[in-house]
Amino acid sequence: MNILQSLSPPNGLRVIVTAGAAGIGRAIATGFLEAGARVHVCDIDTDAVAAARAAGFAAMQCDAADPDQSRAFFDAARADMGGFDMVIANAGIAGPTGKIADIDEAAWDRTQEVNLRGAYLAARFTADDLIASQGGYIAISSVAGRLGFGLRTPYAASKWGVVGLVKSLAVELGPKGVRANAVLPGIVKGPRIERVISARAQELGQSYAETEKQNLEKVALRRMVAPEDIAAMCLFLATPGGANITGQALSVCGGVEAL
């Protein structure tokens, strides 16, 4: 195999993407499908699940933070595909925006449940499959998983936790042939970041345009990244060329050094 060939995922990979029916997850699922993989996705949004099914994906409604629903999804996907080669734990929410003194316990807990517990459950319910296939686990963290993020403490705490989870999985499962990495998106184009910027603008008492400009001034390339950029990194980690990358927190962010 030459170097160029090593940059293509093997045909027929069995892939899971949680929260894979829309946004970043849908881009990741689409990328793997285009690479010849068999892909199962889940999503909490029933409309997104219906749209994914209409587009030809194997999709199931599931709250990735719920142990029973999560187990049922992985069991169904396993019954169909016989196991997994790549598992991408993508489920996440933005959580509340506000001063730490104003964030209540329910909002804090829900952010940790979806962002961190969801990633843990995906690893828990697929570890044996990945050992059997010598496969790979990817969790979608955030640049907020390597930087402080004022007014977004629940989100940042959960995303730092995801990086710790991945680094620990890499140590635990590496001797059994399993790779585990985190991908850290920066400011990703789409409706979700628009909601985040709107909430932060309101908290700061300034306009959306001013808040967006301030955010991009902290990005070296002065631009947002696309969901497809995140998908491309996930695909690379599934290639022979990425076979010796594990325990890493890989930023795809345009050079974000502050939030």
LINGI-V464412 format. One record per pair of residues at least 12 apart in sequence whose C-alpha atoms are under 10 Angstrom apart, sorted by sequence separation. I is the first residue (numbers start at 1). J is the second residue. D is the distance in Angstrom with one decimal. If there is no record, write none. Layout:
I&J&D, I&J&D
This chain:
16&28&9.9, 17&29&6.4, 29&41&7.4, 41&53&9.5, 48&60&9.9, 49&61&6.3, 60&72&9.7, 61&73&8.3, 95&107&6.8, 96&108&7.7, 144&156&4.9, 145&157&7.3, 147&159&9.8, 148&160&9.6, 167&179&9.9, 168&180&8.7, 169&181&8.7, 197&209&9.0, 199&211&9.9, 200&212&9.5, 16&29&8.1, 46&59&9.8, 48&61&8.9, 49&62&9.4, 60&73&6.9, 95&108&7.4, 142&155&9.2, 143&156&8.6, 144&157&8.2, 145&158&7.7, 146&159&8.2, 147&160&8.6, 166&179&9.2, 167&180&7.2, 195&208&9.9, 197&210&9.7, 198&211&8.1, 15&29&8.1, 46&60&8.5, 47&61&9.3, 59&73&9.3, 95&109&9.5, 96&110&9.8, 123&137&7.4, 141&155&9.8, 142&156&8.1, 144&158&9.0, 145&159&4.4, 146&160&6.5, 166&180&5.7, 167&181&7.2, 194&208&8.8, 197&211&6.5, 198&212&8.8, 17&32&9.8, 26&41&8.4, 42&57&9.9, 45&60&9.7, 46&61&6.0, 95&110&7.7, 96&111&8.2, 122&137&8.9, 123&138&9.3, 141&156&9.2, 144&159&6.3, 145&160&4.0, 165&180&9.2, 166&181&5.7, 167&182&8.3, 197&212&6.5, 16&32&9.8, 25&41&8.4, 41&57&7.3, 42&58&8.4, 43&59&7.7, 44&60&8.6, 45&61&6.9, 46&62&8.8, 60&76&9.0, 95&111&5.3, 122&138&9.8, 123&139&9.1, 142&158&9.6, 143&159&8.2, 144&160&7.2, 145&161&7.5, 165&181&9.4, 166&182&6.3, 196&212&9.9, 15&32&7.6, 25&42&9.4, 26&43&9.9, 39&56&9.9, 40&57&6.7, 41&58&6.3, 42&59&5.4, 43&60&6.6, 44&61&5.4, 45&62&8.2, 60&77&9.3, 93&110&8.8, 94&111&7.4, 95&112&8.8, 122&139&9.1, 141&158&8.4, 142&159&6.1, 143&160&9.0, 145&162&7.6, 146&163&8.5, 165&182&9.0, 233&250&8.5, 14&32&9.3, 15&33&9.0, 25&43&9.2, 39&57&6.9, 40&58&4.9, 41&59&4.8, 42&60&4.7, 43&61&5.2, 44&62&5.0, 45&63&8.8, 59&77&9.3, 93&111&6.4, 119&137&9.9, 141&159&5.1, 142&160&8.3, 145&163&6.7, 163&181&8.1, 164&182&9.3, 194&212&8.8, 197&215&8.6, 233&251&9.3, 13&32&8.2, 14&33&9.9, 20&39&9.6, 21&40&9.7, 22&41&9.8, 38&57&9.0, 39&58&6.7, 40&59&5.9, 41&60&6.5, 42&61&5.6, 43&62&5.4, 44&63&5.0, 58&77&8.5, 92&111&7.8, 93&112&9.2, 95&114&9.5, 119&138&9.1, 120&139&9.3, 140&159&8.4, 141&160&7.5, 145&164&9.3, 162&181&9.8, 163&182&6.1, 193&212&9.6, 233&252&7.8, 12&32&9.5, 13&33&9.2, 20&40&8.2, 21&41&6.4, 22&42&9.8, 38&58&8.8, 39&59&8.8, 40&60&8.1, 41&61&8.8, 42&62&5.7, 43&63&6.7, 44&64&7.5, 92&112&9.1, 93&113&9.6, 94&114&9.8, 95&115&9.3, 119&139&6.4, 139&159&9.7, 141&161&8.7, 142&162&9.0, 162&182&7.5, 163&183&8.9, 232&252&9.7, 11&32&9.5, 12&33&9.2, 20&41&4.9, 21&42&6.6, 22&43&8.1, 41&62&9.4, 42&63&8.1, 43&64&7.6, 44&65&9.8, 92&113&9.1, 93&114&6.7, 94&115&8.9, 118&139&9.7, 119&140&8.5, 141&162&6.0, 142&163&9.0, 162&183&9.9, 163&184&9.0, 230&251&9.2, 11&33&9.8, 13&35&8.8, 14&36&9.6, 15&37&6.7, 16&38&8.6, 17&39&7.5, 18&40&8.4, 19&41&6.7, 20&42&5.8, 21&43&5.8, 26&48&9.5, 42&64&7.9, 58&80&9.7, 92&114&5.6, 93&115&6.6, 119&141&9.5, 140&162&7.8, 141&163&6.7, 230&252&6.6, 9&32&8.3, 11&34&9.9, 12&35&8.3, 13&36&7.3, 14&37&6.0, 15&38&6.0, 16&39&5.9, 17&40&6.5, 18&41&5.6, 19&42&5.4, 20&43&6.1, 21&44&9.0, 22&45&8.8, 29&52&9.9, 33&56&9.9, 91&114&6.6, 92&115&4.6, 116&139&9.5, 139&162&7.0, 140&163&8.9, 159&182&9.8, 229&252&7.2, 230&253&9.1, 11&35&6.7, 12&36&5.5, 13&37&4.6, 14&38&5.0, 15&39&4.8, 16&40&5.1, 17&41&4.9, 18&42&5.1, 19&43&4.3, 20&44&9.6, 21&45&8.1, 33&57&8.7, 90&114&9.8, 91&115&6.3, 92&116&8.2, 115&139&9.6, 139&163&8.0, 229&253&9.1, 10&35&8.0, 11&36&5.1, 12&37&4.5, 13&38&6.0, 14&39&6.2, 15&40&6.3, 16&41&5.9, 17&42&6.8, 18&43&6.4, 19&44&7.0, 21&46&9.3, 22&47&9.8, 23&48&9.7, 30&55&9.9, 64&89&8.9, 90&115&8.3, 91&116&9.0, 92&117&9.9, 115&140&8.9, 116&141&9.2, 141&166&9.7, 159&184&8.9, 9&35&6.7, 10&36&8.0, 11&37&6.0, 12&38&6.1, 13&39&8.2, 14&40&8.2, 15&41&8.5, 16&42&8.3, 17&43&9.1, 18&44&9.3, 19&45&8.5, 21&47&9.1, 22&48&6.2, 26&52&8.2, 64&90&9.3, 65&91&8.4, 89&115&9.1, 91&117&9.8, 92&118&7.9, 115&141&8.3, 139&165&8.9, 140&166&9.9, 226&252&9.6, 8&35&7.8, 9&36&8.4, 10&37&8.2, 11&38&9.1, 12&39&9.5, 21&48&5.4, 22&49&8.3, 30&57&8.8, 64&91&6.5, 65&92&9.3, 89&116&9.7, 91&118&6.6, 92&119&8.9, 139&166&7.1, 225&252&7.6, 226&253&9.5, 9&37&8.6, 20&48&8.9, 21&49&5.6, 29&57&8.5, 42&70&8.9, 63&91&8.8, 64&92&8.9, 90&118&8.5, 91&119&7.4, 138&166&7.8, 187&215&8.4, 225&253&6.3, 19&48&9.4, 20&49&8.6, 21&50&8.6, 22&51&8.8, 89&118&7.3, 90&119&7.5, 137&166&8.3, 187&216&8.3, 224&253&7.5, 225&254&6.9, 19&49&9.3, 21&51&7.5, 22&52&7.9, 89&119&5.3, 223&253&9.0, 224&254&7.2, 21&52&5.5, 26&57&9.7, 42&73&7.3, 88&119&8.7, 89&120&8.6, 91&122&9.8, 193&224&9.9, 223&254&7.0, 20&52&8.5, 21&53&8.7, 41&73&8.8, 42&74&9.3, 89&121&9.0, 90&122&9.5, 137&169&8.8, 187&219&8.7, 221&253&8.9, 222&254&7.5, 223&255&9.6, 40&73&9.1, 41&74&9.7, 89&122&6.2, 137&170&9.0, 186&219&8.7, 220&253&9.0, 221&254&5.3, 222&255&8.6, 21&55&9.9, 40&74&9.1, 88&122&8.1, 89&123&8.1, 136&170&9.7, 189&223&9.4, 190&224&9.7, 219&253&7.7, 220&254&6.1, 221&255&6.5, 222&256&9.2, 42&77&9.8, 87&122&7.6, 88&123&9.3, 188&223&9.3, 189&224&6.0, 190&225&9.8, 219&254&6.1, 220&255&4.8, 221&256&8.6, 21&57&8.5, 40&76&9.4, 41&77&8.7, 87&123&8.0, 187&223&8.2, 188&224&5.5, 189&225&6.2, 190&226&8.2, 218&254&9.7, 219&255&5.3, 220&256&6.3, 20&57&9.6, 21&58&9.8, 40&77&6.4, 136&173&9.9, 145&182&9.7, 186&223&9.8, 187&224&5.2, 188&225&4.9, 189&226&5.5, 190&227&8.3, 218&255&8.2, 219&256&4.4, 220&257&7.9, 21&59&7.4, 39&77&8.9, 40&78&9.5, 136&174&9.9, 145&183&9.9, 146&184&8.6, 186&224&7.4, 187&225&6.1, 188&226&5.5, 189&227&7.0, 216&254&9.7, 218&256&5.9, 219&257&6.8, 20&59&8.3, 21&60&9.1, 87&126&7.7, 115&154&9.8, 116&155&9.8, 134&173&9.7, 145&184&7.3, 185&224&9.8, 186&225&6.8, 187&226&8.5, 188&227&6.4, 217&256&9.1, 218&257&6.3, 219&258&7.9, 19&59&9.8, 20&60&9.8, 21&61&9.5, 40&80&9.3, 86&126&9.5, 87&127&9.4, 115&155&7.9, 134&174&9.4, 141&181&9.7, 142&182&8.6, 143&183&8.9, 144&184&8.0, 145&185&9.6, 185&225&7.9, 186&226&9.4, 187&227&9.8, 188&228&9.7, 216&256&8.6, 218&258&5.7, 219&259&9.1, 18&59&9.8, 19&60&9.8, 40&81&8.9, 85&126&9.6, 115&156&10.0, 116&157&9.2, 117&158&9.0, 135&176&9.8, 136&177&8.8, 137&178&7.5, 138&179&8.4, 139&180&8.0, 140&181&8.8, 141&182&6.0, 142&183&7.1, 143&184&5.2, 144&185&8.8, 185&226&9.3, 188&229&9.1, 215&256&9.2, 217&258&9.4, 218&259&6.9, 16&58&10.0, 17&59&9.7, 18&60&9.7, 19&61&9.3, 38&80&10.0, 39&81&8.9, 84&126&7.4, 87&129&9.8, 112&154&7.1, 115&157&9.6, 116&158&5.6, 119&161&9.7, 120&162&8.3, 123&165&9.3, 127&169&9.4, 131&173&7.6, 134&176&7.4, 135&177&7.3, 136&178&5.6, 137&179&6.2, 138&180&5.8, 139&181&6.5, 140&182&5.7, 141&183&5.8, 142&184&3.9, 143&185&6.0, 144&186&8.2, 185&227&8.7, 188&230&8.9, 217&259&9.9, 19&62&8.4, 38&81&7.8, 83&126&8.4, 84&127&9.4, 86&129&9.5, 87&130&8.2, 111&154&6.3, 112&155&7.7, 115&158&5.9, 116&159&7.2, 119&162&7.1, 123&166&9.3, 130&173&9.1, 131&174&9.2, 134&177&5.0, 135&178&5.3, 136&179&4.7, 137&180&4.7, 138&181&5.0, 139&182&4.8, 140&183&5.0, 141&184&4.8, 142&185&4.9, 143&186&5.5, 215&258&8.7, 216&259&9.6, 18&62&8.7, 19&63&8.6, 40&84&9.9, 84&128&9.4, 85&129&7.6, 86&130&7.4, 110&154&9.1, 111&155&6.4, 112&156&9.8, 114&158&8.9, 115&159&7.0, 116&160&9.1, 117&161&9.6, 118&162&9.7, 131&175&9.6, 132&176&8.8, 133&177&8.6, 134&178&5.2, 135&179&6.6, 136&180&5.8, 137&181&6.5, 138&182&5.4, 139&183&6.4, 140&184&6.2, 141&185&7.0, 142&186&6.3, 143&187&8.6, 152&196&9.7, 185&229&8.7, 186&230&9.4, 215&259&7.1, 18&63&9.2, 19&64&7.6, 39&84&9.6, 65&110&8.9, 83&128&9.1, 84&129&5.7, 85&130&6.0, 108&153&8.7, 109&154&8.3, 111&156&9.7, 112&157&8.0, 113&158&8.6, 116&161&6.5, 117&162&8.9, 120&165&7.4, 128&173&9.8, 131&176&6.0, 132&177&8.8, 133&178&8.3, 134&179&8.0, 135&180&9.0, 136&181&8.1, 137&182&8.4, 138&183&7.0, 139&184&8.8, 140&185&7.6, 141&186&9.6, 142&187&9.0, 185&230&6.6, 214&259&9.4, 18&64&6.9, 38&84&9.6, 65&111&9.9, 83&129&5.6, 84&130&6.2, 85&131&9.1, 108&154&5.5, 111&157&9.2, 112&158&5.4, 115&161&8.8, 116&162&5.8, 119&165&8.2, 120&166&9.2, 123&169&8.4, 127&173&8.2, 130&176&9.1, 131&177&6.4, 132&178&9.0, 184&230&8.3, 38&85&9.9, 39&86&9.5, 40&87&9.8, 41&88&9.6, 43&90&9.9, 44&91&9.0, 65&112&9.1, 66&113&8.4, 82&129&8.9, 83&130&7.9, 84&131&9.5, 85&132&8.8, 86&133&9.0, 107&154&8.1, 108&155&8.4, 111&158&7.0, 112&159&8.7, 115&162&7.6, 116&163&9.5, 119&166&9.1, 130&177&8.4, 131&178&5.9, 183&230&7.5, 37&85&9.7, 39&87&9.9, 42&90&10.0, 43&91&7.9, 65&113&5.6, 66&114&8.5, 70&118&8.3, 74&122&8.2, 78&126&9.2, 84&132&8.7, 85&133&5.8, 86&134&9.4, 87&135&8.3, 88&136&8.5, 89&137&7.7, 90&138&8.3, 91&139&8.8, 92&140&8.3, 103&151&9.4, 111&159&9.8, 128&176&10.0, 130&178&6.3, 131&179&9.5, 152&200&9.0, 183&231&9.7, 37&86&9.8, 42&91&9.1, 64&113&8.9, 65&114&4.9, 83&132&8.3, 84&133&7.0, 85&134&7.2, 86&135&5.7, 87&136&6.5, 88&137&6.0, 89&138&6.2, 90&139&6.1, 91&140&7.8, 92&141&8.7, 102&151&9.8, 103&152&9.6, 105&154&10.0, 108&157&9.6, 109&158&9.8, 112&161&8.8, 116&165&8.4, 120&169&9.8, 129&178&9.9, 130&179&8.9, 151&200&7.9, 184&233&9.9, 64&114&6.7, 65&115&7.9, 67&117&9.0, 71&121&8.1, 75&125&8.6, 83&133&7.7, 84&134&9.5, 85&135&4.6, 86&136&4.9, 87&137&4.9, 88&138&4.7, 89&139&4.6, 90&140&5.1, 91&141&9.7, 100&150&8.7, 103&153&9.0, 108&158&9.4, 112&162&9.8, 128&178&9.9, 183&233&7.5, 63&114&8.2, 64&115&9.0, 65&116&8.3, 66&117&8.6, 67&118&8.5, 70&121&7.1, 71&122&8.6, 74&125&6.9, 75&126&9.4, 78&129&8.7, 84&135&7.4, 85&136&6.4, 86&137&5.8, 87&138&6.2, 88&139&5.7, 89&140&6.2, 90&141&8.1, 99&150&7.9, 100&151&6.9, 103&154&8.5, 127&178&8.5, 183&234&7.6, 18&70&9.3, 65&117&5.8, 66&118&7.6, 70&122&7.5, 73&125&9.8, 74&126&7.5, 84&136&8.9, 85&137&8.5, 86&138&7.7, 87&139&8.3, 88&140&7.4, 89&141&9.2, 98&150&8.4, 99&151&5.2, 100&152&8.3, 151&203&8.4, 182&234&9.3, 64&117&8.2, 65&118&4.4, 68&121&10.0, 71&124&9.3, 72&125&9.8, 84&137&9.9, 97&150&9.0, 98&151&4.7, 99&152&8.0, 100&153&7.0, 151&204&9.6, 181&234&9.4, 32&86&9.9, 64&118&5.0, 65&119&8.2, 67&121&6.8, 71&125&6.5, 97&151&5.4, 98&152&6.6, 99&153&8.4, 100&154&8.7, 183&237&9.8, 18&73&9.5, 63&118&8.4, 64&119&8.1, 65&120&8.9, 66&121&8.4, 67&122&9.4, 70&125&8.1, 71&126&9.4, 96&151&8.3, 97&152&5.3, 98&153&8.4, 18&74&9.9, 64&120&9.8, 65&121&7.4, 96&152&6.7, 97&153&8.2, 98&154&9.8, 181&237&8.3, 16&73&9.8, 64&121&7.7, 65&122&9.2, 67&124&10.0, 95&152&7.5, 96&153&8.5, 97&154&8.7, 123&180&9.6, 180&237&9.4, 16&74&8.4, 64&122&7.9, 67&125&9.3, 94&152&8.4, 95&153&8.9, 96&154&7.3, 97&155&8.9, 179&237&9.0, 29&88&9.2, 95&154&6.6, 96&155&7.8, 179&238&9.6, 28&88&8.6, 94&154&8.7, 95&155&5.8, 16&77&8.0, 94&155&6.2, 95&156&9.5, 15&77&9.3, 16&78&9.7, 28&90&9.2, 93&155&7.9, 94&156&9.4, 14&77&9.4, 25&88&8.6, 92&155&9.2, 95&158&9.8, 179&242&9.6, 14&78&9.3, 25&89&9.0, 26&90&9.9, 179&243&7.8, 181&245&7.6, 182&246&8.9, 188&252&9.5, 25&90&6.2, 178&243&9.6, 179&244&7.9, 180&245&8.2, 181&246&5.4, 182&247&7.7, 183&248&8.2, 184&249&6.6, 185&250&8.5, 186&251&7.3, 187&252&9.2, 188&253&8.1, 14&80&10.0, 15&81&9.0, 24&90&7.9, 25&91&8.0, 92&158&9.4, 177&243&9.9, 179&245&7.1, 180&246&5.2, 181&247&5.2, 182&248&6.2, 183&249&5.8, 184&250&5.7, 185&251&6.0, 186&252&6.1, 187&253&6.6, 14&81&6.6, 16&83&9.9, 24&91&9.6, 92&159&9.3, 179&246&5.0, 180&247&5.6, 181&248&5.1, 182&249&4.7, 183&250&4.9, 184&251&4.4, 185&252&5.0, 186&253&3.9, 187&254&8.6, 13&81&9.7, 14&82&8.5, 15&83&8.9, 16&84&7.2, 20&88&9.0, 178&246&8.4, 179&247&7.3, 180&248&7.6, 181&249&6.2, 182&250&6.2, 183&251&5.9, 184&252&5.9, 185&253&5.4, 186&254&7.1, 14&83&7.0, 15&84&5.9, 16&85&8.4, 17&86&8.6, 18&87&8.3, 19&88&9.3, 20&89&9.1, 179&248&9.6, 180&249&9.6, 181&250&7.6, 182&251&8.5, 183&252&7.1, 184&253&7.4, 185&254&9.1, 186&255&8.2, 187&256&8.6, 13&83&9.9, 14&84&4.9, 15&85&6.0, 16&86&6.4, 17&87&6.3, 18&88&6.5, 19&89&7.9, 20&90&7.2, 183&253&9.9, 186&256&6.8, 13&84&7.7, 14&85&5.1, 15&86&4.8, 16&87&4.8, 17&88&4.8, 18&89&5.3, 19&90&5.8, 20&91&7.9, 185&256&9.7, 13&85&5.9, 14&86&6.4, 15&87&5.8, 16&88&5.9, 17&89&6.2, 18&90&5.2, 19&91&4.7, 174&246&7.9, 12&85&9.4, 13&86&7.3, 14&87&8.6, 15&88&7.7, 16&89&8.1, 17&90&6.5, 18&91&5.5, 19&92&7.7, 89&162&9.8, 174&247&8.9, 186&259&9.8, 16&90&9.8, 17&91&8.5, 18&92&9.3, 170&245&9.8, 171&246&8.9, 170&246&6.1, 171&247&7.4, 169&246&9.3, 170&247&4.9, 169&247&7.6, 170&248&8.6, 167&246&8.0, 168&247&7.6, 166&246&8.8, 167&247&4.6, 166&247&6.2, 167&248&6.9, 165&247&9.5, 166&248&7.8, 167&249&8.3, 164&247&9.3, 166&249&8.3, 163&247&8.7, 163&248&8.2, 164&249&9.4, 163&249&6.5, 162&249&9.6, 163&250&9.9, 140&230&8.9, 86&178&9.8, 88&180&9.9, 85&178&9.6, 86&179&9.6, 87&180&9.5, 88&181&9.7, 89&182&9.4, 90&183&9.7, 86&180&9.9, 88&182&9.4, 140&234&9.4, 88&183&9.9, 139&234&9.6, 138&234&7.4, 137&234&9.8, 94&192&8.0, 93&192&9.0, 94&193&8.8, 97&196&8.0, 138&237&8.4, 18&118&8.7, 96&196&9.1, 97&197&9.8, 137&237&9.3, 138&238&9.5, 18&119&9.0, 94&195&9.0, 95&196&9.2, 98&199&8.8, 136&237&7.9, 137&238&9.3, 94&196&7.2, 97&199&6.5, 98&200&8.0, 136&238&7.0, 96&199&8.6, 97&200&6.5, 135&238&8.3, 146&249&8.6, 18&122&8.1, 96&200&9.8, 97&201&10.0, 98&202&9.8, 99&203&8.8, 145&249&8.8, 17&122&9.5, 97&202&9.5, 98&203&6.6, 146&251&9.2, 16&122&9.3, 97&203&7.4, 98&204&9.4, 143&249&9.3, 145&251&9.7, 136&243&8.9, 142&249&9.2, 143&250&9.2, 152&259&9.7, 135&243&9.4, 138&246&9.6, 141&249&8.2, 142&250&9.3, 143&251&6.6, 136&245&9.9, 137&246&9.3, 138&247&9.9, 140&249&9.5, 141&250&9.3, 142&251&7.6, 143&252&8.3, 147&256&9.2, 149&258&8.1, 150&259&7.6, 16&126&9.7, 136&246&8.8, 138&248&9.9, 139&249&9.4, 140&250&9.7, 141&251&9.1, 142&252&8.9, 143&253&7.3, 147&257&7.6, 148&258&7.7, 149&259&5.5, 138&249&9.9, 142&253&8.9, 146&257&9.3, 147&258&6.7, 148&259&6.9, 143&255&9.6, 144&256&9.7, 146&258&9.7, 147&259&7.1, 143&256&7.3, 143&257&8.6, 144&258&9.0, 25&140&9.4, 143&258&8.9, 144&259&7.5, 24&140&9.4, 143&259&8.5, 14&133&9.7, 15&135&9.9, 14&135&9.6, 15&136&9.7, 16&137&9.6, 17&138&9.5, 18&139&9.8, 13&135&9.5, 17&139&9.8, 88&234&8.1, 86&234&9.4, 86&235&9.7, 86&237&9.4, 86&238&7.2, 85&238&8.7, 24&185&9.5, 24&188&8.4, 23&188&9.5, 24&189&9.5, 23&189&9.3, 24&190&9.1, 23&190&7.4, 23&191&8.5, 23&192&8.4, 31&228&7.8, 30&228&9.1, 27&226&9.3, 28&227&7.8, 31&230&9.9, 32&231&8.2, 27&227&5.9, 28&228&7.1, 31&231&6.2, 32&232&9.3, 35&235&8.5, 26&227&8.5, 27&228&5.6, 28&229&9.2, 30&231&8.3, 31&232&7.3, 24&226&8.4, 25&227&8.1, 26&228&9.3, 27&229&8.8, 28&230&7.2, 29&231&7.9, 32&234&8.8, 23&226&9.8, 24&227&4.8, 25&228&9.6, 27&230&8.0, 28&231&4.3, 31&234&8.9, 32&235&6.8, 23&227&6.8, 24&228&7.4, 27&231&5.9, 28&232&7.6, 31&235&7.2, 23&228&9.6, 24&229&9.2, 25&230&9.1, 26&231&8.9, 27&232&9.1, 28&233&9.2, 29&234&9.9, 24&230&7.1, 25&231&8.1, 28&234&7.1, 29&235&9.8, 32&238&9.4, 24&231&7.3, 28&235&7.9, 15&238&10.0, 13&238&8.9, 9&235&6.7, 8&235&8.0, 9&236&7.3, 7&235&8.8, 8&236&7.4, 9&237&8.5, 10&238&8.0, 7&236&6.5, 8&237&9.9, 9&238&5.6, 10&239&6.7, 6&236&9.4, 7&237&9.2, 8&238&8.2, 9&239&4.3, 10&240&7.9, 7&238&8.9, 8&239&5.5, 9&240&7.0, 7&239&5.6, 8&240&7.5, 9&241&8.9, 6&239&6.3, 7&240&6.6, 8&241&8.1, 9&242&9.5, 5&239&9.1, 6&240&5.0, 7&241&5.4, 8&242&9.9, 5&240&8.5, 6&241&4.9, 7&242&7.8, 5&241&8.6, 6&242&8.3, 3&240&9.2, 4&241&8.8, 6&243&9.5, 3&241&7.5, 1&240&9.3, 2&241&9.9
